């Protein structure tokens, strides 16, 4: 009887057997964001890779320019994963690590984390649904600019 009383007092248990509704990043939007990102980088002569992941860090789209560096698919994925899992731009996280040394452990949470500018969270209709990451431009600020173009193309925050 005690377990029943406890479970009925938990938030979200008002309806019996109700499943939570979550917003997801549709494949079509992931591809659209990736292509817009590549286009923006191309305008500036950058050969990059772009990764788009869902909220769980699963790859939805991974695109690589011809001639992009061999490391760029990995770096773009890790930036996308980091921004999706931590819900913040990777540039912001990199700056935060400099200001607050006690959080350096963030970089070592797992081998998929990369705290280097170029990753942005994807928020649609106010919900965090994934991340986008770019690797290969001649500086992380340029990676981030290209990623922002991808977000704009799909109306993401």
Buried (B, 14 or more C-beta within 10 A) or exposed (E): EEEEEEEEEEEEEEEEEEEEEEEBBBEEBBBBBBBBBBEBBEEEEBBBBBBBBBBEBEBBBBBBBEEBBEEBBBBBBBBBBBBBBBEBBBBBBBEEBEEEEEEEEBBEEEEBBBBBBBBBBBBBEEEBBBBBBBBBBEEBEBBBBBBBBBBEBBEBE
